[in-house]
Amino acid sequence: MPTVHLLDYVAGNIRSLVNAINRVGYEVEWIRSPEDVKNAEKLILPGVGHFGHCLSQLDQGGFLEPIRQHIEAGKPFMGICVGLQALFRGSEEDTEVPGLGLIPMRIQKFNDSSKSVPHIGWNSAMNTGDDSAKQQSFYGLRPISKYYYVHSYAAPYKPGALENDGWSVATATYGEEEFIGAISRGNIFGTQFHPEKSGIAGLRAIRAFLNGDRLQSLAPESVAGKGEDGLTRRVIACLDVRTNDTGDLVVTKGDQYDVREKSGVDAGGQVRNLGKPVDMAKKYYEQGADEVTFLNITSFRNCPLADTPMLEILRRASETVFVPLTIGGGIRDTVDTDGTEVPALDVATMYFKSGADKVSIGSDAVFVAEEYYNAGEKLSGQTAIETISKAYGKQAVVVSVDPKRVYVDRPEDTNHHTIQTSYPNAAGQRFCWYQCTVKGGRETRDVDVRQLVRAVEAMGAGEILLNCIDKDGSNSGFDLELINDVKAAIKIPVIASSGAGVPDHFAEVFSKTTTDAALGAGMFHRGEYTVSQVKEHLQKERFLVRQFEAEL
């Protein structure tokens, strides 16, 4: 197989990029030293996290000048995410650290106050220029396709500024801001989105770059104007994974976190078995799931961390699932079976190297939030959220929240933030607050949901997975009041979870809240509805969704 050289200079999920490159027919050779760059014909520079940190790492490692020489020699170069941003003069994210300066512009932070930051999700890459330019695609980009973005900083688009200098540009719009999603000139190709996480559309872009297919004529059905610009509504499939009583890993689902059978042939307390995790993840990907989340609800305390079964699940899933993968459960400071103390950052690193794009932190987030407030809202710098966010970027850290309603007669009856609900309890109480729980909902803490999400946002979490114990397993729809309350408290994106039972529940949560994504589990696992059917319903209700592309 032909080869491409990959420079992995920062932490991140590099396995998915390798799998994507392999999928389109190429082998990867790693750049280990600046001298290796000189031997590279095709060079890919991926990146996640902080602009200043990434560029400083390149500079200190002696890579910047060889990369510049590679580009100046006319050899193919592709930059992904921060790898694209490195082409620019600099970034607001760190004004002291310069970029390569090949593009005389600066990267800026999103400043539309109506939108969540980071910008996470599937968005466009629409060709700019005159009509003739829009009849062509550079490196396989299509206006009808959607691509996966996750970033807080971007290059603002100024019409003609780069096209007049020979650049081909594709843009996306987030709120009121139009930014550069991809760019190309000569031997250079850069994407702000992650092609390795953008399904078939992303694989097409990687293949076109590696094959040298810079410009292609678009088929009539793919020309500009046929695609709809903007961020799509994300539909996420979630798999609760645990060992059953015979030691096999299964996908399970229960009512309010109870996953054992209560009737039927498996009555008597057997763990509910809904399928094999890797097979189900692939199925949901092929149905059009925008992300897949694995929640490990077994501790796996009887095996070394490096042999944790979830690592193998991620490795295998990332070979066939080219959308973001999130893993939750056990992301904390821990002690291995041989007595070695393992920091949460090292645990997360194992998951990222195995194919995860994000890690989800649950109960431990509640405990560190308590410590945060006890310390007068001062950051320690030592929590799992802070250390992982600093190393991998805030977009890599999801906090999973499990609140439940506590009703009161009056707001004055509690020192927690209350709402006046449209759904009073049996006693007629019309006020409630959302109490955070830990250990799968089995234990309550004296922290409300607003306190928690504000604390973890301050620590560097990039997204909230908002569950609801009262709704879990109910198939009655999402808790819209909870979602709106949390969205009003923070800037980072929120994933609505718990309660989805029919496709219209997704339409309802997207129309009645400003949630950034919505998650389903049991309704998919039981085969009552498919991800495709949910998206078809959303499209019928005039929501913009990503269509699954089956052909590379």
C-alpha positions in Angstrom: 0.0 0.0 0.0 1.2 3.6 -0.6 2.2 5.6 2.4 1.5 8.9 4.0 3.5 10.5 6.8 1.7 11.6 9.9 3.1 13.9 12.5 1.5 13.2 15.9 2.9 16.1 18.0 0.0 16.6 20.4 -2.3 14.5 22.4 -5.5 13.3 20.8 -7.4 10.5 19.1 -4.9 9.7 16.4 -6.2 6.1 16.0 -9.3 7.3 14.1 -7.2 9.2 11.6 -5.0 6.2 11.0 -8.1 4.0 10.5 -9.5 6.5 8.0 -6.2 6.6 6.1 -6.1 2.8 6.0 -9.7 2.7 4.9 -8.9 4.7 1.7 -6.0 2.5 0.9 -2.9 4.0 2.5 -0.5 3.0 5.2 0.8 5.4 7.8 4.5 6.1 8.6 5.1 8.2 11.7 7.3 11.3 11.8 9.4 10.8 14.9 12.0 13.5 14.4 12.5 16.7 12.3 14.8 14.7 10.0 11.9 12.4 9.1 10.0 15.3 7.6 12.6 15.6 4.9 11.8 12.0 3.8 8.0 12.6 3.7 6.3 12.9 0.3 2.7 13.4 1.6 2.5 14.9 5.1 -0.5 15.3 7.4 -0.5 17.5 10.5 -3.4 16.8 12.8 -4.0 18.8 15.9 -6.4 19.3 18.8 -6.4 21.7 21.8 -4.7 25.0 22.3 -3.1 26.9 19.4 -0.2 28.2 21.5 0.6 24.9 23.1 0.5 23.0 19.8 2.7 25.6 17.9 5.1 25.8 20.8 5.4 22.0 20.8 6.2 22.0 17.1 8.8 24.8 17.6 10.5 23.2 20.6 10.6 19.9 18.8 12.3 21.5 15.8 9.5 20.7 13.4 8.4 24.1 12.2 11.2 24.8 9.8 11.1 21.3 8.2 7.3 21.6 7.7 7.8 25.0 6.1 10.5 23.6 3.8 8.2 20.6 2.9 5.4 23.0 1.8 7.8 25.3 -0.1 9.2 22.3 -1.9 5.7 21.8 -3.4 5.1 18.5 -1.6 1.5 17.6 -0.5 0.6 18.9 2.9 -2.7 18.6 4.9 -3.5 20.3 8.1 -6.4 19.2 10.3 -8.1 21.5 12.9 -5.2 23.2 14.7 -3.1 21.8 11.8 -5.1 24.2 9.6 -4.8 27.0 12.1 -1.0 26.6 12.1 -1.0 27.9 8.5 -2.2 31.3 9.7 -0.2 34.2 11.0 -1.4 33.7 14.6 -4.4 33.3 16.8 -6.3 35.2 19.5 -6.0 32.0 21.6 -2.3 32.8 22.2 -1.1 36.1 20.8 2.5 35.5 21.8 3.0 32.4 19.6 3.2 32.9 15.8 1.9 30.5 13.2 3.6 29.5 10.0 2.3 32.7 8.4 1.4 31.2 5.0 -2.0 32.9 5.3 -1.8 36.6 6.4 -4.8 36.4 8.7 -5.4 35.7 12.4 -7.6 33.1 14.0 -10.3 34.6 16.2 -12.7 33.3 18.9 -16.4 32.9 18.1 -18.2 35.9 19.6 -21.8 35.4 18.7 -23.4 35.5 22.2 -26.4 33.5 21.1 -24.3 30.4 20.3 -22.6 27.8 22.4 -18.8 27.7 22.5 -17.1 25.4 21.6 -18.8 25.0 18.2 -19.4 21.2 18.2 -21.3 19.4 15.5 -21.9 18.8 11.8 -21.7 21.8 9.6 -21.1 22.8 6.0 -18.1 23.4 3.7 -19.6 25.5 1.0 -17.4 26.5 -2.0 -16.9 30.3 -2.4 -16.2 32.3 -5.5 -18.1 32.8 -8.7 -20.6 30.3 -10.3 -17.9 28.5 -12.2 -15.9 27.9 -9.0 -19.0 26.6 -7.3 -19.4 24.0 -10.1 -16.1 22.4 -8.9 -15.1 20.7 -5.7 -11.6 20.8 -4.2 -10.5 17.6 -2.6 -14.0 16.0 -2.8 -15.9 18.6 -0.7 -19.6 18.8 -1.6 -22.1 21.4 -0.6 -24.7 18.8 0.1 -22.4 17.1 2.7 -21.8 17.8 6.3 -18.5 17.7 8.2 -17.7 17.4 11.9 -16.3 20.5 13.6 -15.2 20.9 17.2 -13.4 24.2 18.0 -13.7 27.6 19.8 -11.5 29.6 17.4 -11.7 29.9 13.6 -10.6 32.0 10.7 -13.3 34.6 9.8 -14.2 34.7 6.2 -13.7 37.9 4.2 -15.0 37.6 0.6 -12.3 37.7 -2.0 -9.4 38.3 0.5 -8.0 34.8 -0.1 -9.5 33.9 -3.4 -7.7 36.8 -5.0 -4.5 35.3 -3.9 -5.1 32.0 -5.5 -6.8 30.1 -2.6 -9.8 27.9 -2.9 -12.1 28.4 0.1 -15.0 26.5 1.6 -17.0 28.1 4.5 -19.5 27.3 7.2 -21.8 29.5 9.2 -22.2 29.4 12.9 -24.8 31.9 14.2 -24.1 35.1 12.5 -20.4 34.3 11.8 -19.1 32.8 8.5 -15.7 31.1 8.9 -13.2 29.1 6.9 -14.0 25.4 7.0 -11.5 24.3 4.4 -8.8 25.9 2.2 -6.5 24.9 -0.6 -3.8 26.3 -2.8 -1.4 24.3 -4.9 0.0 21.5 -2.7 -1.7 22.8 0.5 -5.0 21.5 1.9 -6.4 22.4 5.3 -9.6 21.6 7.1 -11.0 23.1 10.3 -13.3 20.1 10.5 -12.1 16.6 11.3 -12.4 14.5 8.2 -11.6 11.3 10.0 -14.8 11.9 12.1 -16.9 13.1 9.2 -18.2 9.8 7.9 -18.0 9.0 4.2 -17.8 12.8 3.4 -14.6 13.0 5.4 -13.1 9.8 4.0 -13.8 11.2 0.5 -11.7 14.3 1.3 -8.8 12.3 2.8 -8.8 10.0 -0.3 -8.9 12.9 -2.7 -5.9 14.6 -1.0 -3.9 11.4 -0.9 -4.7 10.6 -4.5 -3.8 14.2 -5.6 -7.4 14.8 -6.9 -7.4 18.5 -6.1 -10.2 19.7 -8.4 -13.2 17.7 -9.5 -16.4 18.7 -11.3 -19.5 18.4 -9.2 -22.4 16.3 -10.4 -25.6 18.3 -11.1 -27.2 16.9 -7.9 -24.2 18.1 -5.9 -23.8 21.7 -7.1 -23.9 24.7 -4.8 -27.5 25.7 -3.9 -28.5 22.1 -3.4 -27.0 22.0 0.1 -28.3 23.9 3.1 -25.7 25.8 5.0 -25.5 25.7 8.7 -25.2 23.5 11.8 -27.3 20.4 11.8 -29.3 19.0 14.8 -27.2 16.2 16.3 -28.8 12.9 17.1 -26.6 10.7 19.4 -26.9 7.0 20.1 -25.9 6.0 23.6 -24.9 2.5 24.7 -24.8 1.5 28.4 -22.2 -1.2 28.5 -21.6 -3.7 31.3 -20.7 -7.3 32.0 -23.6 -9.7 32.5 -23.6 -12.4 35.1 -21.5 -14.7 32.8 -18.8 -12.1 32.2 -19.8 -11.1 28.6 -19.9 -7.4 27.7 -23.4 -6.4 26.6 -25.4 -3.3 25.9 -28.1 -2.9 28.5 -30.8 -0.4 29.4 -33.1 -0.1 32.4 -35.6 2.0 34.2 -34.0 4.6 36.4 -30.6 2.8 36.2 -32.0 -0.7 37.1 -30.8 -2.9 34.3 -32.0 -6.3 35.6 -35.0 -8.2 34.1 -38.2 -8.3 36.1 -40.3 -10.5 33.9 -40.2 -12.9 31.0 -37.8 -15.8 30.4 -34.9 -13.9 32.1 -36.9 -13.0 35.1 -35.0 -13.5 38.3 -32.5 -10.6 38.0 -30.5 -11.4 34.9 -28.8 -8.4 33.4 -30.8 -7.2 30.4 -28.9 -8.0 27.2 -29.7 -5.9 24.2 -26.8 -6.7 22.0 -23.0 -6.5 21.4 -21.5 -3.1 21.8 -19.3 -3.0 18.6 -22.0 -4.4 16.4 -24.6 -2.0 17.7 -22.3 1.0 17.3 -21.7 0.1 13.7 -25.4 -0.3 13.1 -26.2 3.1 14.6 -23.4 4.7 12.5 -24.9 3.2 9.4 -28.3 4.5 10.4 -26.8 8.0 10.5 -26.0 8.6 14.2 -24.0 11.8 14.5 -22.1 10.5 17.5 -21.9 7.3 19.5 -21.5 7.3 23.3 -20.4 4.3 25.3 -21.1 4.5 29.1 -19.2 1.9 31.0 -21.4 1.0 34.0 -19.1 -1.9 35.2 -16.0 -1.0 37.2 -13.7 -3.8 35.7 -11.8 -3.8 38.9 -10.4 -7.3 38.4 -8.1 -6.5 35.4 -5.2 -4.1 34.7 -6.3 -0.8 33.4 -4.4 -1.4 30.2 -6.5 -4.5 29.6 -9.9 -2.9 30.3 -12.5 -4.4 28.0 -13.7 -0.9 27.0 -10.3 -0.2 25.4 -10.8 -3.1 23.0 -14.4 -2.0 22.3 -13.1 1.4 21.3 -10.3 0.0 19.2 -12.7 -2.2 17.2 -15.5 0.4 16.9 -13.1 3.1 15.6 -12.2 0.8 12.7 -15.7 1.0 11.2 -17.4 4.0 12.9 -16.2 7.3 11.5 -18.1 9.6 13.7 -17.1 10.9 17.2 -16.9 8.3 20.0 -17.4 9.2 23.6 -16.5 7.0 26.5 -17.7 7.4 30.1 -17.1 5.5 33.3 -14.0 5.2 35.3 -12.3 8.4 34.2 -10.8 9.3 37.5 -7.6 9.0 39.6 -7.4 5.3 40.4 -5.1 2.5 41.6 -4.2 -0.3 39.2 -4.3 -4.0 40.2 -0.6 -3.9 41.0 -0.9 -1.0 43.3 0.3 1.7 40.9 -1.4 5.0 41.3 -2.8 6.2 37.9 -3.9 9.8 37.4 -7.2 10.5 35.6 -5.2 12.1 32.8 -3.4 8.8 32.1 -6.7 6.9 32.2 -8.1 9.3 29.6 -5.0 9.0 27.5 -5.5 5.2 27.3 -9.0 5.8 26.0 -8.0 8.5 23.5 -5.2 6.2 22.1 -7.8 3.4 21.7 -10.2 5.5 19.6 -12.2 7.8 21.9 -12.7 11.5 20.9 -14.2 12.6 24.2 -14.3 11.3 27.8 -17.3 11.7 30.0 -16.9 12.3 33.7 -19.9 11.6 36.1 -19.9 11.3 39.8 -16.4 12.7 40.3 -17.6 16.0 38.8 -20.0 16.4 41.6 -17.4 15.8 44.2 -14.9 18.3 42.7 -17.7 20.8 42.3 -18.3 20.6 46.1 -14.6 21.2 46.7 -14.7 24.1 44.3 -17.4 25.9 46.2 -15.9 25.0 49.6 -12.7 26.6 48.4 -14.5 29.9 47.5 -14.9 29.1 43.8 -11.1 28.7 43.3 -9.7 26.2 40.8 -7.2 23.6 42.1 -5.7 22.8 38.8 -5.6 19.1 39.8 -9.0 17.8 39.0 -9.6 15.3 36.2 -11.6 17.9 34.3 -8.8 20.5 34.5 -5.9 18.2 33.7 -7.6 16.5 30.8 -9.0 19.7 29.4 -5.5 21.4 29.6 -3.9 18.4 27.8 -6.5 17.7 25.1 -8.7 20.8 24.9 -12.0 21.4 26.5 -13.9 19.8 23.6 -12.5 16.4 24.8 -14.2 16.6 28.2 -17.9 15.9 28.7 -19.5 16.0 32.1 -22.5 13.7 32.6 -25.0 15.0 35.1 -27.7 12.9 36.8 -30.1 15.3 38.6 -33.5 14.6 40.1 -36.4 16.9 41.1 -36.9 17.9 44.7 -40.2 19.7 45.2 -40.7 22.5 47.8 -43.7 24.7 48.7 -41.8 28.0 48.2 -38.3 29.0 46.8 -37.5 30.2 50.3 -37.7 26.7 51.6 -34.3 25.8 50.0 -31.0 27.6 49.4 -30.8 26.0 46.0 -31.9 27.5 42.7 -35.6 26.6 42.0 -38.0 26.8 39.1 -41.7 27.1 39.0 -42.8 24.0 37.2 -45.8 23.3 35.0 -45.8 19.8 36.4 -46.6 19.9 40.2 -46.2 16.7 42.2 -49.0 14.8 43.9 -48.9 17.1 46.9 -49.5 20.1 44.6 -46.1 21.6 45.1 -45.2 23.9 42.2 -41.6 24.7 42.9 -38.6 22.4 42.6 -34.9 22.3 42.4 -32.7 19.7 40.6 -30.5 17.8 43.0 -27.3 16.2 41.7 -26.8 12.5 42.3 -23.8 10.2 42.2 -23.2 6.4 41.8 -25.7 5.9 39.1 -28.4 7.9 40.9 -28.2 5.9 44.1 -26.8 8.7 46.3 -27.9 12.4 46.4 -25.6 15.3 47.2 -26.3 18.8 48.5 -25.5 20.4 45.1 -28.0 21.7 42.5 -27.6 21.3 38.8 -26.9 24.9 38.2 -24.1 24.9 40.7 -22.6 21.8 39.1 -22.6 22.9 35.5 -21.2 26.4 36.3 -18.4 24.8 38.3 -17.4 22.3 35.6 -17.6 25.0 33.0 -15.1 27.0 35.0 -12.9 24.0 35.3 -12.7 23.5 31.5 -15.5 21.1 30.6 -16.5 21.5 27.0 -20.0 19.9 27.0 -22.7 18.7 29.3 -24.5 15.4 29.0 -27.7 16.3 30.8 -29.5 13.2 32.0 -32.6 13.2 34.2 -33.4 10.4 36.7 -37.1 11.3 36.8 -37.3 10.7 33.0 -34.9 7.8 32.5 -36.6 4.8 31.0 -40.0 6.7 31.0 -40.3 7.1 27.2 -42.3 10.3 28.0 -40.0 12.8 26.4 -37.1 15.0 27.7 -37.4 17.2 30.7 -37.7 20.5 28.8 -37.7 22.6 31.9 -34.4 21.2 33.1 -32.8 21.7 29.8 -33.8 25.3 29.5 -32.7 26.0 33.0 -29.2 24.6 32.4 -28.9 26.2 29.0 -29.6 29.6 30.6 -26.8 29.0 33.1 -23.8 28.2 30.9 -22.2 28.9 27.5 -20.9 25.4 26.7 -23.0 23.0 24.6 -25.7 20.7 26.2 -26.8 17.3 25.1 -30.3 16.5 26.1 -30.7 12.9 27.5 -33.2 10.7 29.2 -36.8 10.1 28.2 -36.8 9.8 24.4 -39.4 7.3 23.3 -40.6 8.4 19.9 -39.1 10.5 17.1 -41.3 13.5 17.9 -39.6 13.8 21.3 -36.5 14.9 19.4 -38.5 17.5 17.4 -40.0 18.7 20.6 -36.7 19.2 22.4 -35.2 21.0 19.4 -38.2 23.3 19.0 -38.8 24.1 22.7 -35.3 24.4 24.0 -31.9 25.6 22.7 -30.2 22.3 23.3 -27.3 21.5 21.1 -27.9 17.8 20.6 -30.3 15.1 21.8 -29.5 11.5 22.8 -31.5 8.3 22.5 -30.9 4.8 23.9 -33.6 2.3 24.7 -35.9 3.3 21.8 -33.0 2.4 19.4 -31.8 -0.7 21.3 -35.2 -2.3 21.4 -35.7 -1.7 17.7 -38.8 0.5 18.2 -37.3 3.2 16.0 -34.1 3.7 14.1 -31.8 6.7 14.1 -32.8 7.1 10.4 -36.5 7.3 11.3 -35.7 10.0 13.9 -33.8 12.1 11.3 -36.6 11.6 8.7 -39.1 12.9 11.2 -36.8 15.9 12.1 -36.4 16.7 8.4 -40.2 16.5 7.9 -40.5 19.0 10.7 -38.0 21.3 8.9 -35.0 20.7 11.1 -31.6 20.6 9.4 -30.0 17.2 9.8 -27.1 15.3 8.4 -27.9 12.7 5.8 -25.9 9.5 6.0 -23.7 8.9 2.9 -23.3 5.3 2.0 -21.0 5.5 -1.0 -17.4 6.7 -0.8 
